[in-house]
Amino acid sequence: MAELRAALAGTVIGPRDSGYDDARRLWNASIDRRPAVIARCESVADVQAALAYAGRHGLEVAVRGGAHNAAGLATVDDGLVIDLGAMHGVTVDPAARRARVGGGALLQHLDAATQEHGLAVPAGMISHTGVGGLTLGGGMGWLSRIGGLSVDNLVSAQVVTADGRVLRAAEDENPDLFWALRGGGGNFGVVTEFEFRLHEVGPMVQYGLLFWGLDQAAEVFRLARELIPTLPPEFNVVIAGLNAPPAPFVPEQYHFQPGYGLIVVGFGAPESHAELVERIQGAMPPLFAFTSPMPYVALQQLLDEPNAWGSHVYEKNCYLGDLSDETIAVFTEHFPRKQSPLSLNLFYRLDGAYSQVAEDATAFAGGRSPRYACFVVGVCPAPELMPAEREWVRTFWEALQPHAFGSGAYVNALGEEVSDDRVRAVYGAKYDRLARVKAEYDPTNTFHRNTNIKPA
């Protein structure tokens, strides 16, 4: 380890060092692994040195950005963790509408820097998520209908490959690598910098939460399936199965009550958002409703607390072409069986700008036709609750499979136990091309702590 300390400007942490337990801790408290060494890199040169050290000593490599992945892929037992957390700088060029983002930046770093100029990158919905891991698998959230996925807005990437080369990947340089990075996950190298295209957003947006009880679940879904596909891209409506929060705007008798909500976000005129909320309330009066303007950065942080570090998490996902009556019956049967008040069921509508990108333009898995991304997420405050919640997630997901839209899935939420056959099925016709790119840039599969694509 002295050899690595001498080579790095950043900090090297081993099992005997103070701070080791904090350094190895992940967002998902169910993951408890003990790496042999953690290299907190501060530069591209540090990343190169860490990879060289791992190669000389035969150490398995994991790459850590935000450590938010539920499967715990950002760490490894007895191996080397390349921790990019110190490389979190964001530089914005508002005139060109471009941002350069360090490989260890979190969404909160990205949002804060871009919103100073009224700009944003389409990304996820939890601000302590890492930009890197999210982007490499796709990156969907509130802005997907306006701007597509994070990968659709990636202009270039700086990549350190397994053999220590530093490459620029873009349409005009290493284009095959650039294609593969946009959806192929962390299979091809350590991305130390992302360059994104920016969109005008905020700084204020319109927010609404409307909530109904479990006995109205089927009606909520039928309303949503008629309404959501007709909305212009300035609106994004997420369907959420959740427990009502104990917030001041929630009547006390509904605190922690399970039910279904429509989260209605507007990026256009406040009057248009108010009209939409009023239209929904008129069609189906909720148990309670809350609307308010808020800063875009606050919208990005709304889910931070219920998804706080230290939670125990297990999740699965699939795509749904529509909210058919048969699919709705699965939701209404299985959602009430959850045990933890923190567990939830989320549906993102993917259309608009998401569907305007050609299917083969990126390596993103799953297809570009309009659809819903469905997530079943078990979240528990204590480990003893996890076995029941894990079983709930699996049973719910299995019941959805006959209604799933193809074999695709969102690779950022596939989990660790995914088989090679499942990875092939998820990527479909893109898998062989990805395997050829993998063979060129990582022939020994150094980067396999991910949704792994084997070298051709």
Legacy VTK file of the C-alpha trace (Angstrom):
# vtk DataFile Version 3.0
C-alpha trace
ASCII
DATASET POLYDATA
POINTS 456 float
0.000 0.000 0.000
2.997 2.309 0.524
3.708 1.924 -3.175
0.254 3.274 -4.058
0.485 6.101 -1.518
3.720 7.221 -3.113
2.102 7.242 -6.566
-1.099 9.135 -5.700
-1.722 12.792 -4.915
-4.999 11.675 -3.365
-5.611 9.649 -0.224
-5.107 5.904 0.101
-7.142 4.136 2.776
-6.686 0.566 3.999
-8.476 -1.642 6.561
-6.185 -0.495 9.374
-6.626 3.213 8.717
-8.973 5.454 10.652
-11.941 6.368 8.504
-11.899 3.052 6.648
-15.441 2.111 7.643
-16.784 5.475 6.537
-14.819 5.311 3.288
-16.219 1.907 2.345
-19.826 2.708 3.326
-22.411 2.802 0.540
-25.849 4.365 0.173
-27.472 0.919 0.414
-26.781 -0.261 3.962
-27.512 -3.871 2.955
-24.147 -3.956 1.169
-21.219 -4.543 3.532
-17.963 -5.235 1.687
-14.350 -4.818 2.748
-12.010 -3.675 -0.015
-8.278 -4.224 0.414
-7.582 -0.608 -0.514
-9.529 2.531 -1.413
-7.820 5.045 -3.701
-9.412 8.474 -3.403
-8.246 9.877 -6.704
-7.847 13.596 -7.299
-6.727 13.542 -10.930
-6.534 11.507 -14.103
-2.955 10.626 -13.160
-4.223 9.198 -9.862
-6.701 6.995 -11.719
-3.951 5.747 -14.021
-1.721 4.968 -11.058
-4.496 3.131 -9.220
-5.288 0.985 -12.257
-1.617 0.170 -12.732
-1.305 -0.822 -9.073
-4.361 -3.074 -9.296
-2.914 -4.735 -12.375
0.486 -5.382 -10.792
-1.075 -6.874 -7.650
-3.917 -8.796 -9.267
-6.620 -6.823 -7.479
-10.233 -6.772 -8.626
-11.340 -3.203 -9.448
-14.527 -1.326 -8.551
-15.233 2.278 -9.538
-17.054 4.546 -7.108
-18.786 7.766 -8.106
-21.812 8.519 -5.921
-22.087 4.960 -4.501
-25.856 5.207 -4.971
-26.327 1.949 -6.904
-28.634 -0.396 -4.987
-26.633 -3.454 -6.043
-23.467 -2.136 -4.381
-21.354 -2.312 -7.533
-19.184 0.592 -6.335
-17.197 -1.645 -3.999
-15.568 -5.063 -3.886
-14.280 -7.466 -1.234
-10.479 -7.696 -1.081
-10.023 -5.540 -4.183
-9.259 -1.921 -5.073
-11.895 0.814 -5.111
-11.198 3.787 -7.354
-13.109 6.528 -5.524
-13.744 9.545 -7.775
-15.558 11.577 -5.096
-12.881 14.275 -4.951
-13.205 14.860 -8.707
-16.582 16.611 -8.456
-15.942 19.965 -10.124
-18.486 21.430 -12.565
-17.629 24.145 -15.084
-20.462 25.801 -17.004
-20.251 27.732 -20.277
-23.681 29.405 -20.385
-23.153 30.940 -23.825
-22.379 27.567 -25.414
-24.829 25.779 -23.091
-22.235 23.237 -22.111
-21.063 21.851 -18.779
-17.917 19.889 -17.970
-18.495 17.618 -15.002
-15.983 15.634 -12.955
-16.464 11.877 -12.809
-17.177 11.982 -9.072
-19.781 14.767 -9.129
-23.218 14.244 -7.634
-26.431 15.577 -9.139
-26.491 18.246 -6.428
-23.141 19.566 -7.682
-24.357 19.544 -11.286
-27.731 21.134 -10.500
-26.286 23.892 -8.325
-23.717 24.924 -10.930
-26.030 24.848 -13.949
-28.983 26.499 -12.203
-26.880 29.589 -11.530
-27.473 30.204 -15.241
-31.034 28.868 -15.502
-29.783 25.704 -17.194
-29.932 21.981 -16.429
-28.927 18.524 -17.649
-31.701 15.902 -17.829
-30.782 13.538 -15.014
-32.198 11.585 -12.070
-34.533 12.559 -9.226
-32.323 12.121 -6.127
-29.613 14.721 -5.645
-27.069 12.479 -3.907
-26.923 10.199 -6.961
-23.595 10.151 -8.803
-23.597 11.747 -12.258
-21.256 9.097 -13.650
-23.082 5.892 -12.851
-26.451 7.418 -13.672
-25.311 8.743 -17.033
-23.507 5.632 -18.230
-26.684 3.573 -17.774
-29.060 6.151 -19.264
-30.223 8.805 -16.795
-33.990 9.394 -16.645
-35.945 11.849 -14.519
-38.115 14.955 -14.498
-36.680 16.364 -17.727
-36.832 13.204 -19.869
-39.879 14.382 -21.853
-38.223 17.763 -22.543
-34.596 16.772 -23.076
-34.376 12.981 -23.250
-31.928 10.970 -21.171
-28.608 12.070 -19.721
-26.851 10.013 -22.406
-28.772 11.884 -25.103
-27.137 15.094 -23.875
-23.608 13.755 -23.534
-21.291 15.574 -25.944
-18.002 13.946 -24.986
-16.291 11.950 -22.249
-12.728 11.593 -20.992
-12.003 7.935 -20.313
-9.107 6.127 -18.659
-8.948 2.598 -20.078
-7.731 -0.523 -18.289
-4.272 -0.195 -19.861
-3.933 3.407 -18.654
-4.647 5.282 -21.872
-6.556 8.564 -21.598
-9.027 8.885 -24.459
-11.602 11.393 -25.570
-14.827 9.796 -26.741
-17.168 11.851 -28.927
-18.904 11.680 -32.296
-15.673 12.781 -33.979
-13.194 10.797 -31.866
-13.402 7.136 -30.830
-17.050 7.112 -31.962
-17.603 3.422 -31.179
-16.494 3.997 -27.604
-18.715 7.074 -27.400
-21.700 5.057 -28.634
-21.023 2.301 -26.077
-20.602 4.686 -23.128
-24.108 6.054 -23.735
-25.980 3.204 -22.079
-23.359 0.473 -21.808
-22.547 1.300 -18.196
-19.086 1.266 -16.651
-17.831 -1.548 -18.879
-15.277 0.372 -20.910
-13.152 2.450 -18.562
-13.169 5.069 -15.818
-14.896 8.230 -17.027
-13.119 11.128 -15.359
-15.023 13.935 -17.095
-18.367 14.330 -18.860
-19.321 17.143 -21.220
-23.073 17.785 -21.383
-25.436 19.823 -23.518
-27.660 22.059 -21.351
-31.337 23.065 -21.498
-33.138 26.136 -20.224
-34.949 25.090 -17.033
-36.267 27.041 -14.051
-35.013 28.428 -11.831
-38.633 28.065 -10.574
-40.888 25.162 -11.537
-44.426 24.180 -10.550
-45.064 21.189 -8.277
-48.188 19.305 -7.327
-48.936 16.149 -5.328
-52.395 14.598 -5.415
-53.054 11.511 -3.285
-55.738 8.824 -3.198
-56.306 5.779 -0.970
-55.691 2.162 -1.923
-59.376 1.628 -2.626
-59.133 4.134 -5.504
-55.956 2.718 -7.041
-57.533 1.275 -10.196
-59.330 4.557 -10.913
-56.095 6.519 -10.435
-54.314 4.367 -13.024
-57.173 4.613 -15.506
-57.183 8.383 -15.133
-53.403 8.481 -15.575
-53.385 6.312 -18.708
-55.933 8.598 -20.388
-54.293 11.826 -19.282
-50.502 11.460 -19.268
-49.843 10.534 -22.934
-51.850 13.580 -24.073
-49.813 16.131 -22.109
-47.252 18.391 -23.806
-43.588 17.882 -22.799
-43.677 20.866 -20.439
-45.460 18.548 -17.994
-44.123 15.411 -16.353
-46.432 13.296 -14.237
-44.991 10.451 -12.171
-47.354 7.834 -10.752
-46.230 6.767 -7.297
-47.409 4.045 -4.957
-46.272 5.298 -1.563
-47.254 6.101 2.006
-48.481 9.640 2.552
-45.727 11.669 4.226
-46.205 13.179 7.692
-45.865 16.638 6.141
-47.663 19.799 7.326
-49.804 19.886 4.168
-51.090 16.312 4.757
-54.135 16.000 7.059
-53.040 14.076 10.145
-55.466 11.205 9.595
-53.634 10.370 6.334
-50.079 10.419 7.721
-48.270 7.221 6.635
-51.408 5.880 4.912
-50.536 3.808 1.813
-52.062 4.879 -1.468
-51.281 6.220 -4.918
-50.203 9.711 -5.861
-49.759 11.703 -9.030
-46.725 13.979 -8.844
-47.419 16.726 -11.365
-44.463 18.899 -12.377
-44.770 21.817 -14.765
-41.891 23.568 -16.517
-44.082 26.094 -18.330
-46.537 28.775 -17.258
-47.875 28.544 -13.675
-51.398 29.030 -15.049
-51.081 25.927 -17.227
-49.982 23.844 -14.257
-52.844 25.146 -12.130
-55.325 24.283 -14.892
-53.961 20.737 -15.146
-54.130 20.155 -11.380
-57.672 21.531 -11.320
-58.596 19.244 -14.201
-57.320 16.183 -12.336
-59.088 17.180 -9.127
-62.306 17.703 -11.035
-62.080 14.284 -12.656
-61.295 12.503 -9.398
-61.197 14.392 -6.080
-58.117 13.319 -4.065
-57.861 12.759 -0.319
-55.509 15.718 -0.286
-53.571 17.849 -2.747
-50.610 20.187 -2.435
-49.317 22.598 -5.062
-46.505 25.111 -4.903
-43.869 26.785 -7.033
-40.383 25.726 -6.020
-36.799 26.048 -7.246
-35.711 23.320 -9.641
-32.921 22.384 -7.215
-35.561 21.817 -4.506
-37.540 19.567 -6.858
-34.367 17.550 -7.392
-34.022 17.107 -3.608
-37.620 16.116 -2.772
-36.861 12.395 -2.738
-33.542 12.703 -0.879
-34.891 12.185 2.637
-37.034 9.066 1.980
-34.028 7.647 0.102
-31.411 8.717 2.629
-28.043 7.077 3.108
-28.261 4.165 5.507
-31.465 2.731 4.072
-31.631 -0.955 3.141
-32.688 -1.206 -0.508
-33.670 -3.838 -3.046
-35.246 -3.018 -6.411
-36.375 -4.392 -9.759
-37.768 -2.744 -12.868
-39.345 -3.322 -16.260
-40.920 -1.361 -19.103
-44.658 -1.288 -19.754
-46.140 -0.319 -23.089
-49.401 0.781 -21.523
-51.364 0.634 -18.302
-53.757 -2.114 -19.327
-56.563 -3.308 -17.052
-54.630 -6.559 -16.539
-51.503 -4.678 -15.496
-53.488 -2.416 -13.190
-54.873 -5.542 -11.509
-51.286 -6.610 -10.712
-50.553 -3.237 -9.104
-53.697 -3.232 -6.990
-53.039 -6.788 -5.813
-49.348 -6.568 -4.994
-48.623 -3.010 -3.860
-50.644 -3.285 -0.592
-48.567 -6.331 0.419
-45.458 -4.290 1.171
-44.398 -4.172 4.831
-42.135 -1.118 5.017
-43.721 2.353 4.887
-40.715 3.521 2.857
-41.124 1.004 0.018
-42.650 2.352 -3.158
-43.740 1.736 -6.725
-42.858 4.359 -9.355
-43.871 4.883 -12.984
-41.983 7.303 -15.245
-43.578 8.237 -18.560
-40.968 8.061 -21.324
-41.945 9.833 -24.540
-41.418 13.246 -26.114
-37.681 13.924 -26.472
-36.927 10.409 -25.177
-38.661 8.915 -28.217
-37.159 11.346 -30.721
-33.715 9.715 -30.461
-33.034 6.987 -33.008
-33.022 3.486 -31.526
-29.459 2.725 -32.663
-28.020 6.184 -31.875
-26.868 5.070 -28.425
-26.273 1.820 -26.546
-29.175 2.559 -24.188
-31.142 -0.636 -23.563
-34.857 -1.085 -23.933
-36.082 0.837 -26.966
-37.248 4.372 -27.684
-40.948 3.992 -28.402
-43.277 5.647 -25.827
-43.577 3.588 -22.644
-43.609 3.580 -18.855
-40.582 2.648 -16.765
-41.902 0.747 -13.738
-39.809 0.440 -10.561
-40.624 -1.732 -7.549
-38.364 -0.566 -4.707
-38.101 -2.104 -1.258
-36.699 0.409 1.240
-36.304 -0.517 4.907
-34.858 1.335 7.906
-33.579 -1.907 9.497
-31.992 -5.091 8.085
-34.404 -7.489 9.774
-37.221 -6.100 7.617
-35.432 -6.830 4.351
-36.224 -10.539 3.776
-39.959 -9.874 3.613
-39.496 -6.746 1.520
-37.121 -8.486 -0.882
-39.700 -11.204 -1.387
-42.370 -8.557 -1.983
-40.254 -6.933 -4.708
-39.511 -10.225 -6.444
-43.094 -11.483 -6.337
-44.453 -8.146 -7.583
-41.905 -8.029 -10.420
-42.578 -11.631 -11.458
-46.303 -10.917 -11.634
-45.570 -7.994 -13.992
-43.485 -10.014 -16.447
-46.378 -11.293 -18.600
-47.317 -7.641 -19.177
-43.783 -6.236 -19.645
-42.906 -4.382 -22.830
-40.249 -6.643 -24.350
-37.218 -7.972 -22.506
-35.621 -4.562 -21.958
-35.003 -2.985 -18.580
-33.236 0.019 -17.086
-29.694 -1.242 -16.499
-29.089 1.176 -13.610
-31.630 -0.783 -11.563
-30.992 -4.348 -12.730
-29.284 -5.530 -9.551
-26.154 -7.546 -8.942
-27.540 -11.051 -9.371
-28.237 -10.536 -13.061
-27.183 -13.443 -15.325
-25.276 -13.205 -18.603
-28.412 -14.331 -20.432
-30.424 -11.554 -18.795
-27.848 -8.932 -19.799
-27.929 -10.220 -23.379
-31.721 -10.107 -23.408
-31.813 -6.565 -22.023
-29.438 -5.194 -24.662
-30.898 -7.324 -27.450
-29.408 -6.619 -30.873
-26.969 -4.091 -29.364
-25.177 -6.684 -27.261
-22.841 -8.008 -29.977
-21.663 -4.517 -30.905
-21.106 -3.707 -27.233
-19.097 -6.915 -26.813
-16.852 -5.920 -29.739
-16.234 -2.473 -28.227
-15.544 -4.140 -24.881
-12.964 -6.417 -26.520
-11.192 -3.403 -27.992
-11.035 -1.254 -24.855
-11.170 -3.787 -22.002
-10.207 -7.209 -23.406
-9.414 -8.671 -19.956
-12.750 -7.465 -18.463
-11.031 -5.408 -15.772
-14.247 -3.409 -15.435
-16.768 -6.102 -14.552
-18.307 -4.625 -11.384
-21.322 -3.481 -13.424
-24.062 -4.907 -15.618
-21.304 -6.816 -17.284
-20.787 -7.227 -20.993
-18.230 -9.918 -21.765
-15.522 -9.099 -24.353
-16.286 -10.631 -27.762
LINES 1 457
456 0 1 2 3 4 5 6 7 8 9 10 11 12 13 14 15 16 17 18 19 20 21 22 23 24 25 26 27 28 29 30 31 32 33 34 35 36 37 38 39 40 41 42 43 44 45 46 47 48 49 50 51 52 53 54 55 56 57 58 59 60 61 62 63 64 65 66 67 68 69 70 71 72 73 74 75 76 77 78 79 80 81 82 83 84 85 86 87 88 89 90 91 92 93 94 95 96 97 98 99 100 101 102 103 104 105 106 107 108 109 110 111 112 113 114 115 116 117 118 119 120 121 122 123 124 125 126 127 128 129 130 131 132 133 134 135 136 137 138 139 140 141 142 143 144 145 146 147 148 149 150 151 152 153 154 155 156 157 158 159 160 161 162 163 164 165 166 167 168 169 170 171 172 173 174 175 176 177 178 179 180 181 182 183 184 185 186 187 188 189 190 191 192 193 194 195 196 197 198 199 200 201 202 203 204 205 206 207 208 209 210 211 212 213 214 215 216 217 218 219 220 221 222 223 224 225 226 227 228 229 230 231 232 233 234 235 236 237 238 239 240 241 242 243 244 245 246 247 248 249 250 251 252 253 254 255 256 257 258 259 260 261 262 263 264 265 266 267 268 269 270 271 272 273 274 275 276 277 278 279 280 281 282 283 284 285 286 287 288 289 290 291 292 293 294 295 296 297 298 299 300 301 302 303 304 305 306 307 308 309 310 311 312 313 314 315 316 317 318 319 320 321 322 323 324 325 326 327 328 329 330 331 332 333 334 335 336 337 338 339 340 341 342 343 344 345 346 347 348 349 350 351 352 353 354 355 356 357 358 359 360 361 362 363 364 365 366 367 368 369 370 371 372 373 374 375 376 377 378 379 380 381 382 383 384 385 386 387 388 389 390 391 392 393 394 395 396 397 398 399 400 401 402 403 404 405 406 407 408 409 410 411 412 413 414 415 416 417 418 419 420 421 422 423 424 425 426 427 428 429 430 431 432 433 434 435 436 437 438 439 440 441 442 443 444 445 446 447 448 449 450 451 452 453 454 455
